[in-house]
């Protein structure tokens, strides 16, 4: 295979919406797992998920998109260390570091995947961490994006209260060190190769009760998320969260020139309206003032449920408001100049 290549073997299914899957080996040595809805010559969406998710998390959104705009092709990827993608090869460390999991690393993977699939430009749709990655791609490689959609994200993840309390404090500071000590393993290096499922069953309870809790979402999807999250290497947890807690793009966003759509949720428990959404909106307004950058924002509040009731929208927008998100993304795509 060439330094940047992809498994492009044909799928038996053809036509708009037909799914194909593969892995791309990038020049960096990373292997990035991907799925796509076809190989139409139009500019596709590049779907980038959040931390501890994988490309399966986009299923409610892509199902909804198929109903409202089947002609819009999409590609989804697993972030490095997630799902079917590889972990970066790093030198052993006695400490938790962000090495291999910084914004520049993720952005290089996204651009490398486009190269491997022979795609000149895409419209990046990023949820949570994926939104920060989208910002980095738009700032560092603006020629590769026709548009950017930022979903339930932020421009400043430094010292995020939930991550500091539940992950850095509870998980990394207490629970995992205690389990490592009980099993006679070094922390963190001695357990980095384990998954939560392998290390201790008590961690499955933590995932179900603390981490994978999404009110108003399909319970089957939440249960599936517990299973796939339980199989993520702890090396990914360590590196990805250390990286996330270093990420800030606020000042640089004032120079963003890619047309953008910002989707926020009124009940976002991770990146709330105050301060995260307000700071992001201010940065985008400054980009418009400086460069005339086209952008708009939309805040989701209560949306219809499958039982005709209403539920508030929180951080998991692609699950809780898939129909609304698909409609807004489709309208944004159709508004972009070609």
C-alpha positions as CSV (number, residue, x, y, z in Angstrom):
1,X,0.0,0.0,0.0
2,X,1.1,3.6,-0.6
3,X,2.0,5.8,2.5
4,X,-1.6,7.2,2.5
5,X,-4.0,4.6,1.2
6,X,-7.4,3.2,1.9
7,X,-9.3,-0.1,1.5
8,X,-11.6,0.9,-1.4
9,X,-13.0,-2.5,-2.2
10,X,-16.5,-2.1,-3.6
11,X,-19.6,-2.9,-1.5
12,X,-22.3,-5.0,-3.0
13,X,-24.7,-2.1,-2.3
14,X,-24.7,0.9,-4.7
15,X,-26.5,4.2,-5.1
16,X,-27.1,7.1,-2.7
17,X,-26.8,6.1,0.9
18,X,-25.1,2.7,0.2
19,X,-22.6,2.1,3.0
20,X,-19.0,1.1,2.6
21,X,-16.4,0.6,5.3
22,X,-12.6,0.5,5.5
23,X,-9.3,1.6,7.1
24,X,-7.0,4.2,5.8
25,X,-3.2,3.9,6.6
26,X,-1.8,7.4,6.8
27,X,1.7,8.7,6.2
28,X,2.1,9.0,10.0
29,X,1.5,5.3,10.4
30,X,-1.9,5.8,12.0
31,X,-4.8,3.6,10.8
32,X,-8.1,5.4,10.7
33,X,-11.3,3.3,10.4
34,X,-14.1,4.9,8.3
35,X,-17.5,4.4,6.9
36,X,-19.1,6.3,4.1
37,X,-22.5,6.5,2.4
38,X,-21.1,6.3,-1.1
39,X,-18.5,7.9,-3.3
40,X,-20.6,10.5,-5.2
41,X,-18.5,13.3,-6.7
42,X,-20.2,15.9,-4.5
43,X,-18.5,17.4,-1.4
44,X,-19.2,15.0,1.5
45,X,-19.8,15.6,5.2
46,X,-16.9,14.4,7.4
47,X,-18.5,13.3,10.7
48,X,-16.1,13.6,13.7
49,X,-17.3,12.2,17.0
50,X,-16.6,13.1,20.6
51,X,-14.3,11.7,23.3
52,X,-14.9,7.9,24.1
53,X,-17.4,7.6,21.2
54,X,-16.9,6.1,17.8
55,X,-18.4,6.4,14.4
56,X,-21.5,4.3,15.4
57,X,-22.6,7.3,17.5
58,X,-23.7,9.1,14.3
59,X,-26.3,6.4,13.4
60,X,-29.4,8.4,14.5
61,X,-28.1,11.4,12.6
62,X,-27.3,9.6,9.4
63,X,-30.6,7.8,9.5
64,X,-32.4,11.1,9.8
65,X,-30.2,12.6,7.1
66,X,-31.1,9.8,4.8
67,X,-34.8,10.7,5.2
68,X,-34.4,14.5,4.6
69,X,-31.5,14.7,2.2
70,X,-30.3,11.3,0.9
71,X,-28.3,13.0,-1.8
72,X,-25.8,14.4,0.7
73,X,-22.9,11.9,1.1
74,X,-21.1,11.5,4.4
75,X,-18.0,9.9,5.8
76,X,-17.5,9.1,9.5
77,X,-14.3,8.2,11.2
78,X,-13.1,6.7,14.4
79,X,-10.7,9.0,16.2
80,X,-7.2,7.7,17.0
81,X,-7.4,5.2,19.9
82,X,-11.2,4.8,19.5
83,X,-13.2,2.1,17.8
84,X,-11.3,0.5,14.9
85,X,-8.6,3.1,14.7
86,X,-5.1,2.6,16.0
87,X,-3.4,4.1,19.0
88,X,-0.4,6.4,18.4
89,X,2.9,4.7,19.2
90,X,4.5,6.6,22.1
91,X,7.5,6.3,24.3
92,X,6.7,4.9,27.8
93,X,5.9,7.5,30.4
94,X,5.5,7.4,34.1
95,X,2.9,10.2,34.0
96,X,-0.3,10.9,32.1
97,X,0.5,13.1,29.2
98,X,-1.4,14.5,26.1
99,X,1.3,13.2,23.8
100,X,-0.4,11.9,20.6
101,X,-3.8,13.4,21.5
102,X,-3.4,17.1,20.8
103,X,-5.6,19.0,18.4
104,X,-2.8,19.0,15.7
105,X,-2.7,15.2,15.9
106,X,-6.5,14.8,15.4
107,X,-6.5,17.4,12.6
108,X,-3.7,15.6,10.8
109,X,-5.7,12.4,10.9
110,X,-8.8,14.1,9.5
111,X,-6.8,15.7,6.6
112,X,-4.9,12.4,6.1
113,X,-8.2,10.5,5.8
114,X,-9.5,12.9,3.1
115,X,-6.2,12.5,1.2
116,X,-6.4,8.7,1.5
117,X,-10.0,8.7,0.2
118,X,-9.1,11.1,-2.6
119,X,-11.4,13.9,-1.3
120,X,-10.3,17.4,-2.0
121,X,-12.8,19.2,0.3
122,X,-15.4,18.3,2.9
123,X,-17.9,19.9,5.2
124,X,-16.8,18.9,8.7
125,X,-19.5,18.1,11.3
126,X,-17.9,17.8,14.7
127,X,-19.6,16.9,18.0
128,X,-18.0,17.9,21.3
129,X,-14.3,17.1,21.0
130,X,-15.1,16.7,17.3
131,X,-16.1,20.4,17.2
132,X,-12.7,21.4,18.6
133,X,-11.0,19.2,16.0
134,X,-13.2,20.8,13.3
135,X,-12.0,24.3,14.5
136,X,-8.4,23.1,14.2
137,X,-8.8,21.8,10.7
138,X,-10.6,25.0,9.6
139,X,-7.8,27.1,11.1
140,X,-4.8,25.0,9.9
141,X,-6.2,23.6,6.7
142,X,-8.9,26.0,5.5
143,X,-8.6,24.9,1.9
144,X,-9.8,21.4,2.8
145,X,-13.2,22.6,4.2
146,X,-16.2,24.0,2.3
147,X,-18.0,24.5,5.7
148,X,-17.8,23.7,9.4
149,X,-20.6,22.6,11.7
150,X,-19.8,22.7,15.4
151,X,-22.3,20.7,17.6
152,X,-22.4,21.0,21.4
153,X,-18.8,22.1,21.6
154,X,-16.6,24.8,23.0
155,X,-13.6,26.9,22.2
156,X,-12.0,26.3,25.6
157,X,-12.0,22.9,27.3
158,X,-9.3,23.8,29.8
159,X,-10.3,23.0,33.4
160,X,-13.8,21.9,32.4
161,X,-15.5,21.3,35.7
162,X,-17.1,18.0,34.8
163,X,-13.9,16.5,33.3
164,X,-11.8,17.8,36.3
165,X,-14.3,16.4,38.8
166,X,-15.5,13.1,37.3
167,X,-12.5,12.1,35.1
168,X,-9.4,13.7,36.4
169,X,-10.4,13.7,40.0
170,X,-12.7,10.6,40.5
171,X,-11.5,8.3,37.8
172,X,-7.8,9.2,37.4
173,X,-7.2,10.5,40.9
174,X,-9.0,7.8,43.0
175,X,-10.7,4.9,41.3
176,X,-8.0,3.8,38.8
177,X,-5.0,4.2,41.1
178,X,-6.8,2.2,43.8
179,X,-7.5,-0.6,41.3
180,X,-3.9,-0.6,40.0
181,X,-2.6,-0.9,43.6
182,X,-5.0,-3.7,44.4
183,X,-3.8,-5.7,41.4
184,X,-0.1,-4.9,42.0
185,X,0.2,-2.8,38.8
186,X,2.1,0.4,38.2
187,X,-0.1,3.5,37.6
188,X,-0.7,4.7,35.0
189,X,1.7,2.8,32.7
190,X,0.9,-0.7,34.1
191,X,-2.8,-0.4,33.3
192,X,-2.6,1.6,30.1
193,X,-3.0,-1.5,27.9
194,X,-6.1,-2.6,29.7
195,X,-9.7,-1.7,28.8
196,X,-12.1,-0.9,31.6
197,X,-13.9,-4.2,30.9
198,X,-10.6,-6.1,31.4
199,X,-9.4,-4.2,34.4
200,X,-12.3,-4.5,36.8
201,X,-16.1,-5.1,36.6
202,X,-16.8,-2.1,38.9
203,X,-15.8,0.2,36.1
204,X,-18.7,-1.0,34.0
205,X,-21.0,0.3,36.8
206,X,-19.2,3.6,36.7
207,X,-19.8,3.8,32.9
208,X,-23.5,3.0,33.2
209,X,-24.2,5.3,36.2
210,X,-21.9,8.2,35.6
211,X,-20.4,8.4,32.1
212,X,-22.9,7.0,29.6
213,X,-26.0,8.7,31.0
214,X,-28.1,10.4,28.3
215,X,-31.7,11.2,29.3
216,X,-34.2,11.2,26.4
217,X,-31.9,9.1,24.2
218,X,-32.7,5.6,22.9
219,X,-31.9,3.2,25.8
220,X,-30.5,0.6,23.4
221,X,-28.0,3.2,22.0
222,X,-27.0,4.1,25.6
223,X,-26.5,0.4,26.4
224,X,-24.4,0.0,23.2
225,X,-22.3,3.1,24.2
226,X,-21.5,1.4,27.5
227,X,-20.2,-1.6,25.7
228,X,-18.0,0.2,23.2
229,X,-16.7,2.6,25.8
230,X,-15.7,-0.4,28.0
231,X,-13.5,-1.6,25.2
232,X,-11.5,1.6,24.8
233,X,-7.9,1.2,26.0
234,X,-7.1,3.2,29.1
235,X,-4.2,4.7,27.2
236,X,-6.8,6.5,25.1
237,X,-8.6,7.7,28.2
238,X,-5.4,9.0,29.7
239,X,-4.1,10.7,26.5
240,X,-7.4,12.0,25.2
241,X,-8.5,13.6,28.4
242,X,-5.1,15.1,29.1
243,X,-5.2,16.5,25.6
244,X,-8.8,17.8,26.0
245,X,-7.9,19.6,29.2
246,X,-5.2,21.5,27.2
247,X,-7.4,22.6,24.3
248,X,-8.3,26.3,23.7
249,X,-8.9,27.9,20.3
250,X,-10.8,31.1,21.4
251,X,-8.3,33.7,20.4
252,X,-7.4,31.9,17.1
253,X,-11.1,31.5,16.1
254,X,-11.2,35.3,15.4
255,X,-9.3,34.5,12.3
256,X,-11.5,31.6,11.1
257,X,-12.7,32.1,7.5
258,X,-14.7,28.9,6.8
259,X,-18.5,29.3,6.7
260,X,-19.8,27.9,9.9
261,X,-22.9,26.7,11.7
262,X,-22.9,26.5,15.5
263,X,-25.4,24.2,17.2
264,X,-25.8,24.5,20.9
265,X,-28.1,22.8,23.5
266,X,-29.9,24.7,26.2
267,X,-29.4,21.9,28.7
268,X,-25.8,21.0,27.7
269,X,-24.3,19.6,30.9
270,X,-20.7,19.5,29.6
271,X,-20.4,22.7,27.6
272,X,-23.2,24.8,28.9
273,X,-24.5,28.0,27.3
274,X,-22.8,30.0,30.0
275,X,-19.9,30.3,29.6
276,X,-19.0,27.9,26.7
277,X,-21.5,28.8,24.1
278,X,-21.3,32.5,24.7
279,X,-17.5,32.5,24.4
280,X,-17.7,30.5,21.2
281,X,-20.4,32.8,19.7
282,X,-18.3,35.9,20.7
283,X,-15.3,34.4,18.9
284,X,-17.3,33.7,15.8
285,X,-18.8,37.3,15.8
286,X,-15.2,38.6,15.9
287,X,-14.3,36.4,12.9
288,X,-17.3,37.9,11.1
289,X,-16.2,41.4,12.1
290,X,-12.6,40.9,11.0
291,X,-13.0,38.8,7.9
292,X,-16.7,38.7,7.0
293,X,-16.9,35.0,7.9
294,X,-20.4,33.7,7.3
295,X,-21.8,32.0,10.3
296,X,-25.1,31.4,12.2
297,X,-26.1,29.7,15.4
298,X,-29.0,27.7,16.6
299,X,-29.9,26.6,20.1
300,X,-31.9,23.4,20.7
301,X,-34.3,23.4,23.6
302,X,-37.2,20.9,23.9
303,X,-37.8,18.6,21.0
304,X,-40.3,16.0,20.1
305,X,-39.8,12.4,21.4
306,X,-40.9,9.2,19.8
307,X,-43.9,9.0,22.2
308,X,-45.1,12.5,21.2
309,X,-43.9,14.0,24.4
310,X,-41.1,16.6,24.7
311,X,-37.7,16.3,26.1
312,X,-34.9,18.8,26.8
313,X,-31.8,18.6,24.6
314,X,-28.5,18.1,26.4
315,X,-24.9,17.4,25.3
316,X,-25.8,14.4,23.1
317,X,-27.4,16.4,20.3
318,X,-26.8,13.8,17.6
319,X,-28.9,11.3,19.7
320,X,-31.4,13.6,21.3
321,X,-32.2,15.8,18.4
322,X,-31.2,13.8,15.3
323,X,-34.0,15.0,13.1
324,X,-33.5,18.7,13.9
325,X,-29.8,18.4,13.4
326,X,-30.2,16.6,10.1
327,X,-32.5,19.3,8.9
328,X,-30.3,22.1,9.9
329,X,-27.1,20.5,8.5
330,X,-28.9,19.8,5.2
331,X,-30.1,23.4,4.9
332,X,-26.6,24.7,5.8
333,X,-25.0,22.4,3.1
334,X,-27.4,23.7,0.5
335,X,-26.7,27.3,1.4
336,X,-22.9,27.0,0.8
337,X,-21.4,28.5,-2.3
338,X,-19.8,26.0,-4.6
